[in-house]
Amino acid sequence: MQISILLVGADEKRLHTFKELRHATEGWLSATSENMTVHIDMKARKTAPFPPDIRARIEAVLNTHAALPRPEGIGRNVAMPVKN
């Protein structure tokens, strides 16, 4: 199993990631997952900006990942099928 995580975007409180799960030796794609993660201050029990040191690390990863090719499927809408 090979797992790749791409940091697609970030702001003061959120991370947008895209994950791929592949067969380790054959390389075929098994699954993808696109996620929006929100930072929570557990003491205040609400969303909060990342601490400055964490935000700096996020920016460094985001800058590095910006140069990587974007996998097919990023940004697709998710919805329940409409019943006729």
PDB file of N, CA, C and O in Angstrom, chain B, residues numbered from 101:
ATOM      1  N   MET B 101       0.843  -1.161   0.000  1.00  0.00           N
ATOM      2  CA  MET B 101       0.000   0.000   0.000  1.00  0.00           C
ATOM      3  C   MET B 101       0.897   1.235   0.000  1.00  0.00           C
ATOM      4  O   MET B 101       1.883   1.304   0.733  1.00  0.00           O
ATOM      5  N   GLN B 102       0.533   2.214  -0.840  1.00  0.00           N
ATOM      6  CA  GLN B 102       1.233   3.495  -0.901  1.00  0.00           C
ATOM      7  C   GLN B 102       0.190   4.593  -0.754  1.00  0.00           C
ATOM      8  O   GLN B 102      -0.800   4.620  -1.484  1.00  0.00           O
ATOM      9  N   ILE B 103       0.414   5.491   0.186  1.00  0.00           N
ATOM     10  CA  ILE B 103      -0.519   6.585   0.431  1.00  0.00           C
ATOM     11  C   ILE B 103       0.183   7.901   0.136  1.00  0.00           C
ATOM     12  O   ILE B 103       1.286   8.152   0.621  1.00  0.00           O
ATOM     13  N   SER B 104      -0.471   8.744  -0.670  1.00  0.00           N
ATOM     14  CA  SER B 104       0.054  10.069  -0.978  1.00  0.00           C
ATOM     15  C   SER B 104      -0.932  11.103  -0.469  1.00  0.00           C
ATOM     16  O   SER B 104      -2.142  10.950  -0.637  1.00  0.00           O
ATOM     17  N   ILE B 105      -0.419  12.154   0.153  1.00  0.00           N
ATOM     18  CA  ILE B 105      -1.260  13.251   0.625  1.00  0.00           C
ATOM     19  C   ILE B 105      -0.730  14.538   0.016  1.00  0.00           C
ATOM     20  O   ILE B 105       0.436  14.890   0.193  1.00  0.00           O
ATOM     21  N   LEU B 106      -1.600  15.235  -0.701  1.00  0.00           N
ATOM     22  CA  LEU B 106      -1.250  16.494  -1.343  1.00  0.00           C
ATOM     23  C   LEU B 106      -1.975  17.614  -0.608  1.00  0.00           C
ATOM     24  O   LEU B 106      -3.195  17.568  -0.452  1.00  0.00           O
ATOM     25  N   LEU B 107      -1.235  18.609  -0.162  1.00  0.00           N
ATOM     26  CA  LEU B 107      -1.856  19.787   0.442  1.00  0.00           C
ATOM     27  C   LEU B 107      -2.219  20.726  -0.705  1.00  0.00           C
ATOM     28  O   LEU B 107      -1.345  21.340  -1.317  1.00  0.00           O
ATOM     29  N   VAL B 108      -3.506  20.830  -0.987  1.00  0.00           N
ATOM     30  CA  VAL B 108      -4.007  21.586  -2.126  1.00  0.00           C
ATOM     31  C   VAL B 108      -4.129  23.067  -1.786  1.00  0.00           C
ATOM     32  O   VAL B 108      -3.829  23.925  -2.617  1.00  0.00           O
ATOM     33  N   GLY B 109      -4.564  23.363  -0.580  1.00  0.00           N
ATOM     34  CA  GLY B 109      -4.759  24.749  -0.158  1.00  0.00           C
ATOM     35  C   GLY B 109      -4.815  24.844   1.347  1.00  0.00           C
ATOM     36  O   GLY B 109      -4.990  23.843   2.041  1.00  0.00           O
ATOM     37  N   ALA B 110      -4.664  26.058   1.845  1.00  0.00           N
ATOM     38  CA  ALA B 110      -4.727  26.285   3.288  1.00  0.00           C
ATOM     39  C   ALA B 110      -5.006  27.756   3.554  1.00  0.00           C
ATOM     40  O   ALA B 110      -4.629  28.629   2.772  1.00  0.00           O
ATOM     41  N   ASP B 111      -5.663  28.009   4.656  1.00  0.00           N
ATOM     42  CA  ASP B 111      -5.797  29.375   5.145  1.00  0.00           C
ATOM     43  C   ASP B 111      -5.553  29.355   6.646  1.00  0.00           C
ATOM     44  O   ASP B 111      -4.995  28.389   7.165  1.00  0.00           O
ATOM     45  N   GLU B 112      -5.956  30.390   7.343  1.00  0.00           N
ATOM     46  CA  GLU B 112      -5.620  30.491   8.763  1.00  0.00           C
ATOM     47  C   GLU B 112      -6.224  29.390   9.638  1.00  0.00           C
ATOM     48  O   GLU B 112      -5.706  29.105  10.718  1.00  0.00           O
ATOM     49  N   LYS B 113      -7.329  28.763   9.172  1.00  0.00           N
ATOM     50  CA  LYS B 113      -8.013  27.760   9.980  1.00  0.00           C
ATOM     51  C   LYS B 113      -8.234  26.424   9.286  1.00  0.00           C
ATOM     52  O   LYS B 113      -8.618  25.452   9.938  1.00  0.00           O
ATOM     53  N   ARG B 114      -7.998  26.351   7.961  1.00  0.00           N
ATOM     54  CA  ARG B 114      -8.386  25.160   7.210  1.00  0.00           C
ATOM     55  C   ARG B 114      -7.248  24.602   6.367  1.00  0.00           C
ATOM     56  O   ARG B 114      -6.345  25.321   5.941  1.00  0.00           O
ATOM     57  N   LEU B 115      -7.326  23.265   6.137  1.00  0.00           N
ATOM     58  CA  LEU B 115      -6.435  22.563   5.226  1.00  0.00           C
ATOM     59  C   LEU B 115      -7.289  21.835   4.201  1.00  0.00           C
ATOM     60  O   LEU B 115      -8.249  21.151   4.555  1.00  0.00           O
ATOM     61  N   HIS B 116      -6.939  21.982   2.939  1.00  0.00           N
ATOM     62  CA  HIS B 116      -7.610  21.262   1.857  1.00  0.00           C
ATOM     63  C   HIS B 116      -6.607  20.222   1.363  1.00  0.00           C
ATOM     64  O   HIS B 116      -5.552  20.574   0.835  1.00  0.00           O
ATOM     65  N   THR B 117      -6.937  18.945   1.533  1.00  0.00           N
ATOM     66  CA  THR B 117      -6.029  17.872   1.151  1.00  0.00           C
ATOM     67  C   THR B 117      -6.686  16.920   0.155  1.00  0.00           C
ATOM     68  O   THR B 117      -7.910  16.803   0.091  1.00  0.00           O
ATOM     69  N   PHE B 118      -5.839  16.246  -0.615  1.00  0.00           N
ATOM     70  CA  PHE B 118      -6.278  15.211  -1.549  1.00  0.00           C
ATOM     71  C   PHE B 118      -5.383  14.002  -1.320  1.00  0.00           C
ATOM     72  O   PHE B 118      -4.159  14.105  -1.393  1.00  0.00           O
ATOM     73  N   LYS B 119      -5.999  12.851  -1.040  1.00  0.00           N
ATOM     74  CA  LYS B 119      -5.249  11.637  -0.722  1.00  0.00           C
ATOM     75  C   LYS B 119      -5.490  10.577  -1.783  1.00  0.00           C
ATOM     76  O   LYS B 119      -6.591  10.441  -2.315  1.00  0.00           O
ATOM     77  N   GLU B 120      -4.426   9.823  -2.080  1.00  0.00           N
ATOM     78  CA  GLU B 120      -4.522   8.690  -3.003  1.00  0.00           C
ATOM     79  C   GLU B 120      -3.972   7.451  -2.319  1.00  0.00           C
ATOM     80  O   GLU B 120      -2.944   7.506  -1.644  1.00  0.00           O
ATOM     81  N   LEU B 121      -4.659   6.340  -2.496  1.00  0.00           N
ATOM     82  CA  LEU B 121      -4.231   5.037  -2.010  1.00  0.00           C
ATOM     83  C   LEU B 121      -3.936   4.182  -3.238  1.00  0.00           C
ATOM     84  O   LEU B 121      -4.811   3.966  -4.077  1.00  0.00           O
ATOM     85  N   ARG B 122      -2.691   3.692  -3.339  1.00  0.00           N
ATOM     86  CA  ARG B 122      -2.262   2.903  -4.501  1.00  0.00           C
ATOM     87  C   ARG B 122      -1.677   1.562  -4.071  1.00  0.00           C
ATOM     88  O   ARG B 122      -1.212   1.397  -2.943  1.00  0.00           O
ATOM     89  N   HIS B 123      -1.715   0.617  -4.995  1.00  0.00           N
ATOM     90  CA  HIS B 123      -1.054  -0.669  -4.789  1.00  0.00           C
ATOM     91  C   HIS B 123       0.445  -0.403  -4.748  1.00  0.00           C
ATOM     92  O   HIS B 123       0.970   0.301  -5.611  1.00  0.00           O
ATOM     93  N   ALA B 124       1.131  -0.951  -3.770  1.00  0.00           N
ATOM     94  CA  ALA B 124       2.542  -0.628  -3.533  1.00  0.00           C
ATOM     95  C   ALA B 124       3.473  -1.017  -4.677  1.00  0.00           C
ATOM     96  O   ALA B 124       4.399  -0.269  -4.991  1.00  0.00           O
ATOM     97  N   THR B 125       3.252  -2.158  -5.300  1.00  0.00           N
ATOM     98  CA  THR B 125       4.181  -2.600  -6.345  1.00  0.00           C
ATOM     99  C   THR B 125       3.645  -2.414  -7.755  1.00  0.00           C
ATOM    100  O   THR B 125       4.424  -2.200  -8.684  1.00  0.00           O
ATOM    101  N   GLU B 126       2.330  -2.491  -7.934  1.00  0.00           N
ATOM    102  CA  GLU B 126       1.752  -2.365  -9.270  1.00  0.00           C
ATOM    103  C   GLU B 126       1.312  -0.939  -9.598  1.00  0.00           C
ATOM    104  O   GLU B 126       1.151  -0.588 -10.767  1.00  0.00           O
ATOM    105  N   GLY B 127       1.119  -0.125  -8.572  1.00  0.00           N
ATOM    106  CA  GLY B 127       0.829   1.287  -8.772  1.00  0.00           C
ATOM    107  C   GLY B 127      -0.591   1.672  -9.120  1.00  0.00           C
ATOM    108  O   GLY B 127      -0.881   2.858  -9.273  1.00  0.00           O
ATOM    109  N   TRP B 128      -1.497   0.695  -9.252  1.00  0.00           N
ATOM    110  CA  TRP B 128      -2.864   1.069  -9.617  1.00  0.00           C
ATOM    111  C   TRP B 128      -3.567   1.783  -8.461  1.00  0.00           C
ATOM    112  O   TRP B 128      -3.328   1.504  -7.286  1.00  0.00           O
ATOM    113  N   LEU B 129      -4.437   2.706  -8.840  1.00  0.00           N
ATOM    114  CA  LEU B 129      -5.156   3.541  -7.884  1.00  0.00           C
ATOM    115  C   LEU B 129      -6.324   2.767  -7.283  1.00  0.00           C
ATOM    116  O   LEU B 129      -7.172   2.245  -8.006  1.00  0.00           O
ATOM    117  N   SER B 130      -6.360   2.697  -5.953  1.00  0.00           N
ATOM    118  CA  SER B 130      -7.399   1.971  -5.246  1.00  0.00           C
ATOM    119  C   SER B 130      -8.495   2.903  -4.726  1.00  0.00           C
ATOM    120  O   SER B 130      -9.678   2.565  -4.774  1.00  0.00           O
ATOM    121  N   ALA B 131      -8.092   4.086  -4.226  1.00  0.00           N
ATOM    122  CA  ALA B 131      -9.073   4.998  -3.637  1.00  0.00           C
ATOM    123  C   ALA B 131      -8.514   6.414  -3.601  1.00  0.00           C
ATOM    124  O   ALA B 131      -7.302   6.625  -3.576  1.00  0.00           O
ATOM    125  N   THR B 132      -9.431   7.379  -3.599  1.00  0.00           N
ATOM    126  CA  THR B 132      -9.062   8.776  -3.394  1.00  0.00           C
ATOM    127  C   THR B 132      -9.967   9.366  -2.326  1.00  0.00           C
ATOM    128  O   THR B 132     -11.058   8.860  -2.064  1.00  0.00           O
ATOM    129  N   SER B 133      -9.496  10.440  -1.716  1.00  0.00           N
ATOM    130  CA  SER B 133     -10.289  11.135  -0.713  1.00  0.00           C
ATOM    131  C   SER B 133      -9.882  12.600  -0.710  1.00  0.00           C
ATOM    132  O   SER B 133      -8.702  12.925  -0.574  1.00  0.00           O
ATOM    133  N   GLU B 134     -10.853  13.472  -0.858  1.00  0.00           N
ATOM    134  CA  GLU B 134     -10.595  14.905  -0.800  1.00  0.00           C
ATOM    135  C   GLU B 134     -11.250  15.433   0.473  1.00  0.00           C
ATOM    136  O   GLU B 134     -12.417  15.149   0.743  1.00  0.00           O
ATOM    137  N   ASN B 135     -10.491  16.203   1.253  1.00  0.00           N
ATOM    138  CA  ASN B 135     -10.970  16.610   2.573  1.00  0.00           C
ATOM    139  C   ASN B 135     -10.694  18.068   2.865  1.00  0.00           C
ATOM    140  O   ASN B 135      -9.725  18.649   2.377  1.00  0.00           O
ATOM    141  N   MET B 136     -11.569  18.648   3.676  1.00  0.00           N
ATOM    142  CA  MET B 136     -11.364  19.974   4.233  1.00  0.00           C
ATOM    143  C   MET B 136     -11.296  19.768   5.748  1.00  0.00           C
ATOM    144  O   MET B 136     -12.264  19.324   6.366  1.00  0.00           O
ATOM    145  N   THR B 137     -10.155  20.093   6.331  1.00  0.00           N
ATOM    146  CA  THR B 137      -9.939  19.912   7.760  1.00  0.00           C
ATOM    147  C   THR B 137      -9.940  21.284   8.427  1.00  0.00           C
ATOM    148  O   THR B 137      -9.311  22.219   7.929  1.00  0.00           O
ATOM    149  N   VAL B 138     -10.634  21.406   9.537  1.00  0.00           N
ATOM    150  CA  VAL B 138     -10.744  22.676  10.238  1.00  0.00           C
ATOM    151  C   VAL B 138     -10.037  22.566  11.581  1.00  0.00           C
ATOM    152  O   VAL B 138     -10.241  21.605  12.323  1.00  0.00           O
ATOM    153  N   HIS B 139      -9.196  23.567  11.890  1.00  0.00           N
ATOM    154  CA  HIS B 139      -8.490  23.583  13.171  1.00  0.00           C
ATOM    155  C   HIS B 139      -9.445  24.017  14.280  1.00  0.00           C
ATOM    156  O   HIS B 139     -10.155  25.014  14.147  1.00  0.00           O
ATOM    157  N   ILE B 140      -9.453  23.262  15.367  1.00  0.00           N
ATOM    158  CA  ILE B 140     -10.320  23.528  16.513  1.00  0.00           C
ATOM    159  C   ILE B 140      -9.467  23.808  17.747  1.00  0.00           C
ATOM    160  O   ILE B 140      -8.538  23.061  18.051  1.00  0.00           O
ATOM    161  N   ASP B 141      -9.787  24.879  18.447  1.00  0.00           N
ATOM    162  CA  ASP B 141      -9.187  25.161  19.754  1.00  0.00           C
ATOM    163  C   ASP B 141     -10.014  24.382  20.769  1.00  0.00           C
ATOM    164  O   ASP B 141     -11.162  24.729  21.044  1.00  0.00           O
ATOM    165  N   MET B 142      -9.422  23.328  21.323  1.00  0.00           N
ATOM    166  CA  MET B 142     -10.177  22.443  22.213  1.00  0.00           C
ATOM    167  C   MET B 142     -10.545  23.110  23.536  1.00  0.00           C
ATOM    168  O   MET B 142     -11.515  22.705  24.175  1.00  0.00           O
ATOM    169  N   LYS B 143      -9.794  24.117  23.956  1.00  0.00           N
ATOM    170  CA  LYS B 143     -10.163  24.836  25.190  1.00  0.00           C
ATOM    171  C   LYS B 143     -11.370  25.736  24.953  1.00  0.00           C
ATOM    172  O   LYS B 143     -12.283  25.793  25.777  1.00  0.00           O
ATOM    173  N   ALA B 144     -11.370  26.436  23.826  1.00  0.00           N
ATOM    174  CA  ALA B 144     -12.485  27.331  23.502  1.00  0.00           C
ATOM    175  C   ALA B 144     -13.649  26.574  22.867  1.00  0.00           C
ATOM    176  O   ALA B 144     -14.777  27.066  22.837  1.00  0.00           O
ATOM    177  N   ARG B 145     -13.359  25.346  22.349  1.00  0.00           N
ATOM    178  CA  ARG B 145     -14.364  24.502  21.707  1.00  0.00           C
ATOM    179  C   ARG B 145     -14.965  25.172  20.469  1.00  0.00           C
ATOM    180  O   ARG B 145     -16.169  25.098  20.225  1.00  0.00           O
ATOM    181  N   LYS B 146     -14.083  25.836  19.687  1.00  0.00           N
ATOM    182  CA  LYS B 146     -14.526  26.448  18.441  1.00  0.00           C
ATOM    183  C   LYS B 146     -13.347  26.548  17.478  1.00  0.00           C
ATOM    184  O   LYS B 146     -12.197  26.327  17.859  1.00  0.00           O
ATOM    185  N   THR B 147     -13.650  26.885  16.226  1.00  0.00           N
ATOM    186  CA  THR B 147     -12.570  27.025  15.253  1.00  0.00           C
ATOM    187  C   THR B 147     -11.642  28.153  15.670  1.00  0.00           C
ATOM    188  O   THR B 147     -12.052  29.124  16.306  1.00  0.00           O
ATOM    189  N   ALA B 148     -10.371  27.995  15.291  1.00  0.00           N
ATOM    190  CA  ALA B 148      -9.364  28.999  15.668  1.00  0.00           C
ATOM    191  C   ALA B 148      -8.223  28.948  14.664  1.00  0.00           C
ATOM    192  O   ALA B 148      -7.992  27.911  14.042  1.00  0.00           O
ATOM    193  N   PRO B 149      -7.507  30.053  14.500  1.00  0.00           N
ATOM    194  CA  PRO B 149      -6.331  30.038  13.626  1.00  0.00           C
ATOM    195  C   PRO B 149      -5.268  29.082  14.150  1.00  0.00           C
ATOM    196  O   PRO B 149      -5.155  28.848  15.353  1.00  0.00           O
ATOM    197  N   PHE B 150      -4.484  28.529  13.208  1.00  0.00           N
ATOM    198  CA  PHE B 150      -3.350  27.707  13.606  1.00  0.00           C
ATOM    199  C   PHE B 150      -2.343  28.568  14.372  1.00  0.00           C
ATOM    200  O   PHE B 150      -2.211  29.759  14.088  1.00  0.00           O
ATOM    201  N   PRO B 151      -1.639  27.985  15.333  1.00  0.00           N
ATOM    202  CA  PRO B 151      -0.558  28.733  15.988  1.00  0.00           C
ATOM    203  C   PRO B 151       0.499  29.118  14.946  1.00  0.00           C
ATOM    204  O   PRO B 151       0.653  28.426  13.939  1.00  0.00           O
ATOM    205  N   PRO B 152       1.227  30.217  15.181  1.00  0.00           N
ATOM    206  CA  PRO B 152       2.197  30.710  14.195  1.00  0.00           C
ATOM    207  C   PRO B 152       3.227  29.673  13.740  1.00  0.00           C
ATOM    208  O   PRO B 152       3.555  29.627  12.554  1.00  0.00           O
ATOM    209  N   ASP B 153       3.743  28.844  14.641  1.00  0.00           N
ATOM    210  CA  ASP B 153       4.746  27.856  14.243  1.00  0.00           C
ATOM    211  C   ASP B 153       4.154  26.783  13.331  1.00  0.00           C
ATOM    212  O   ASP B 153       4.813  26.330  12.396  1.00  0.00           O
ATOM    213  N   ILE B 154       2.931  26.382  13.596  1.00  0.00           N
ATOM    214  CA  ILE B 154       2.249  25.398  12.754  1.00  0.00           C
ATOM    215  C   ILE B 154       1.906  26.029  11.409  1.00  0.00           C
ATOM    216  O   ILE B 154       2.066  25.396  10.366  1.00  0.00           O
ATOM    217  N   ARG B 155       1.441  27.255  11.428  1.00  0.00           N
ATOM    218  CA  ARG B 155       1.103  27.961  10.184  1.00  0.00           C
ATOM    219  C   ARG B 155       2.333  28.080   9.276  1.00  0.00           C
ATOM    220  O   ARG B 155       2.221  27.946   8.058  1.00  0.00           O
ATOM    221  N   ALA B 156       3.487  28.326   9.862  1.00  0.00           N
ATOM    222  CA  ALA B 156       4.726  28.413   9.073  1.00  0.00           C
ATOM    223  C   ALA B 156       5.043  27.079   8.410  1.00  0.00           C
ATOM    224  O   ALA B 156       5.458  27.053   7.251  1.00  0.00           O
ATOM    225  N   ARG B 157       4.857  25.981   9.118  1.00  0.00           N
ATOM    226  CA  ARG B 157       5.086  24.656   8.535  1.00  0.00           C
ATOM    227  C   ARG B 157       4.086  24.365   7.417  1.00  0.00           C
ATOM    228  O   ARG B 157       4.445  23.812   6.377  1.00  0.00           O
ATOM    229  N   ILE B 158       2.846  24.740   7.642  1.00  0.00           N
ATOM    230  CA  ILE B 158       1.813  24.543   6.620  1.00  0.00           C
ATOM    231  C   ILE B 158       2.192  25.313   5.359  1.00  0.00           C
ATOM    232  O   ILE B 158       2.100  24.769   4.259  1.00  0.00           O
ATOM    233  N   GLU B 159       2.610  26.554   5.496  1.00  0.00           N
ATOM    234  CA  GLU B 159       3.001  27.370   4.341  1.00  0.00           C
ATOM    235  C   GLU B 159       4.172  26.743   3.589  1.00  0.00           C
ATOM    236  O   GLU B 159       4.201  26.758   2.358  1.00  0.00           O
ATOM    237  N   ALA B 160       5.137  26.192   4.326  1.00  0.00           N
ATOM    238  CA  ALA B 160       6.291  25.551   3.686  1.00  0.00           C
ATOM    239  C   ALA B 160       5.850  24.340   2.855  1.00  0.00           C
ATOM    240  O   ALA B 160       6.300  24.163   1.723  1.00  0.00           O
ATOM    241  N   VAL B 161       4.979  23.518   3.416  1.00  0.00           N
ATOM    242  CA  VAL B 161       4.472  22.349   2.679  1.00  0.00           C
ATOM    243  C   VAL B 161       3.631  22.803   1.497  1.00  0.00           C
ATOM    244  O   VAL B 161       3.762  22.257   0.402  1.00  0.00           O
ATOM    245  N   LEU B 162       2.776  23.785   1.701  1.00  0.00           N
ATOM    246  CA  LEU B 162       1.920  24.291   0.628  1.00  0.00           C
ATOM    247  C   LEU B 162       2.763  24.816  -0.538  1.00  0.00           C
ATOM    248  O   LEU B 162       2.442  24.554  -1.697  1.00  0.00           O
ATOM    249  N   ASN B 163       3.811  25.536  -0.249  1.00  0.00           N
ATOM    250  CA  ASN B 163       4.694  26.060  -1.300  1.00  0.00           C
ATOM    251  C   ASN B 163       5.377  24.929  -2.067  1.00  0.00           C
ATOM    252  O   ASN B 163       5.509  25.000  -3.288  1.00  0.00           O
ATOM    253  N   THR B 164       5.805  23.905  -1.371  1.00  0.00           N
ATOM    254  CA  THR B 164       6.429  22.753  -2.027  1.00  0.00           C
ATOM    255  C   THR B 164       5.419  21.995  -2.879  1.00  0.00           C
ATOM    256  O   THR B 164       5.716  21.629  -4.016  1.00  0.00           O
ATOM    257  N   HIS B 165       4.231  21.760  -2.338  1.00  0.00           N
ATOM    258  CA  HIS B 165       3.205  21.003  -3.054  1.00  0.00           C
ATOM    259  C   HIS B 165       2.638  21.775  -4.238  1.00  0.00           C
ATOM    260  O   HIS B 165       2.089  21.164  -5.155  1.00  0.00           O
ATOM    261  N   ALA B 166       2.754  23.096  -4.244  1.00  0.00           N
ATOM    262  CA  ALA B 166       2.241  23.907  -5.353  1.00  0.00           C
ATOM    263  C   ALA B 166       2.933  23.559  -6.668  1.00  0.00           C
ATOM    264  O   ALA B 166       2.357  23.747  -7.740  1.00  0.00           O
ATOM    265  N   ALA B 167       4.165  23.054  -6.593  1.00  0.00           N
ATOM    266  CA  ALA B 167       4.922  22.700  -7.797  1.00  0.00           C
ATOM    267  C   ALA B 167       4.583  21.302  -8.318  1.00  0.00           C
ATOM    268  O   ALA B 167       5.017  20.935  -9.410  1.00  0.00           O
ATOM    269  N   LEU B 168       3.822  20.524  -7.564  1.00  0.00           N
ATOM    270  CA  LEU B 168       3.491  19.150  -7.962  1.00  0.00           C
ATOM    271  C   LEU B 168       2.293  19.129  -8.901  1.00  0.00           C
ATOM    272  O   LEU B 168       1.430  20.004  -8.827  1.00  0.00           O
ATOM    273  N   PRO B 169       2.233  18.135  -9.784  1.00  0.00           N
ATOM    274  CA  PRO B 169       1.062  18.031 -10.660  1.00  0.00           C
ATOM    275  C   PRO B 169      -0.194  17.715  -9.852  1.00  0.00           C
ATOM    276  O   PRO B 169      -0.136  17.025  -8.835  1.00  0.00           O
ATOM    277  N   ARG B 170      -1.320  18.228 -10.319  1.00  0.00           N
ATOM    278  CA  ARG B 170      -2.596  17.996  -9.645  1.00  0.00           C
ATOM    279  C   ARG B 170      -3.229  16.714 -10.173  1.00  0.00           C
ATOM    280  O   ARG B 170      -3.375  16.546 -11.383  1.00  0.00           O
ATOM    281  N   PRO B 171      -3.608  15.803  -9.267  1.00  0.00           N
ATOM    282  CA  PRO B 171      -4.277  14.576  -9.707  1.00  0.00           C
ATOM    283  C   PRO B 171      -5.642  14.889 -10.316  1.00  0.00           C
ATOM    284  O   PRO B 171      -6.272  15.893  -9.984  1.00  0.00           O
ATOM    285  N   GLU B 172      -6.077  14.019 -11.202  1.00  0.00           N
ATOM    286  CA  GLU B 172      -7.409  14.150 -11.784  1.00  0.00           C
ATOM    287  C   GLU B 172      -8.451  14.005 -10.677  1.00  0.00           C
ATOM    288  O   GLU B 172      -8.323  13.146  -9.805  1.00  0.00           O
ATOM    289  N   GLY B 173      -9.462  14.833 -10.716  1.00  0.00           N
ATOM    290  CA  GLY B 173     -10.568  14.686  -9.775  1.00  0.00           C
ATOM    291  C   GLY B 173     -10.612  15.696  -8.652  1.00  0.00           C
ATOM    292  O   GLY B 173     -11.598  15.742  -7.917  1.00  0.00           O
ATOM    293  N   ILE B 174      -9.584  16.505  -8.491  1.00  0.00           N
ATOM    294  CA  ILE B 174      -9.611  17.492  -7.399  1.00  0.00           C
ATOM    295  C   ILE B 174     -10.728  18.501  -7.667  1.00  0.00           C
ATOM    296  O   ILE B 174     -10.871  19.015  -8.776  1.00  0.00           O
ATOM    297  N   GLY B 175     -11.510  18.769  -6.629  1.00  0.00           N
ATOM    298  CA  GLY B 175     -12.537  19.797  -6.715  1.00  0.00           C
ATOM    299  C   GLY B 175     -13.882  19.359  -7.242  1.00  0.00           C
ATOM    300  O   GLY B 175     -14.749  20.199  -7.482  1.00  0.00           O
ATOM    301  N   ARG B 176     -14.079  18.072  -7.429  1.00  0.00           N
ATOM    302  CA  ARG B 176     -15.392  17.611  -7.898  1.00  0.00           C
ATOM    303  C   ARG B 176     -16.445  17.872  -6.825  1.00  0.00           C
ATOM    304  O   ARG B 176     -16.153  17.832  -5.630  1.00  0.00           O
ATOM    305  N   ASN B 177     -17.660  18.138  -7.264  1.00  0.00           N
ATOM    306  CA  ASN B 177     -18.770  18.322  -6.331  1.00  0.00           C
ATOM    307  C   ASN B 177     -19.253  16.974  -5.816  1.00  0.00           C
ATOM    308  O   ASN B 177     -19.194  15.966  -6.521  1.00  0.00           O
ATOM    309  N   VAL B 178     -19.725  16.971  -4.591  1.00  0.00           N
ATOM    310  CA  VAL B 178     -20.298  15.772  -3.986  1.00  0.00           C
ATOM    311  C   VAL B 178     -21.773  16.040  -3.734  1.00  0.00           C
ATOM    312  O   VAL B 178     -22.137  17.066  -3.160  1.00  0.00           O
ATOM    313  N   ALA B 179     -22.610  15.122  -4.162  1.00  0.00           N
ATOM    314  CA  ALA B 179     -24.046  15.284  -3.960  1.00  0.00           C
ATOM    315  C   ALA B 179     -24.731  13.928  -4.005  1.00  0.00           C
ATOM    316  O   ALA B 179     -24.232  12.984  -4.617  1.00  0.00           O
ATOM    317  N   MET B 180     -25.851  13.849  -3.364  1.00  0.00           N
ATOM    318  CA  MET B 180     -26.673  12.650  -3.417  1.00  0.00           C
ATOM    319  C   MET B 180     -27.352  12.602  -4.778  1.00  0.00           C
ATOM    320  O   MET B 180     -27.684  13.650  -5.333  1.00  0.00           O
ATOM    321  N   PRO B 181     -27.567  11.394  -5.336  1.00  0.00           N
ATOM    322  CA  PRO B 181     -28.263  11.312  -6.622  1.00  0.00           C
ATOM    323  C   PRO B 181     -29.702  11.795  -6.491  1.00  0.00           C
ATOM    324  O   PRO B 181     -30.346  11.620  -5.457  1.00  0.00           O
ATOM    325  N   VAL B 182     -30.182  12.400  -7.553  1.00  0.00           N
ATOM    326  CA  VAL B 182     -31.569  12.877  -7.586  1.00  0.00           C
ATOM    327  C   VAL B 182     -32.468  11.733  -7.995  1.00  0.00           C
ATOM    328  O   VAL B 182     -32.227  11.089  -9.016  1.00  0.00           O
ATOM    329  N   LYS B 183     -33.515  11.466  -7.205  1.00  0.00           N
ATOM    330  CA  LYS B 183     -34.477  10.414  -7.533  1.00  0.00           C
ATOM    331  C   LYS B 183     -35.527  10.959  -8.481  1.00  0.00           C
ATOM    332  O   LYS B 183     -36.069  12.043  -8.266  1.00  0.00           O
ATOM    333  N   ASN B 184     -35.810  10.212  -9.520  1.00  0.00           N
ATOM    334  CA  ASN B 184     -36.838  10.624 -10.496  1.00  0.00           C
ATOM    335  C   ASN B 184     -38.164  10.014 -10.165  1.00  0.00           C
ATOM    336  O   ASN B 184     -39.144  10.247 -10.872  1.00  0.00           O
TER     337      ASN B 184
END
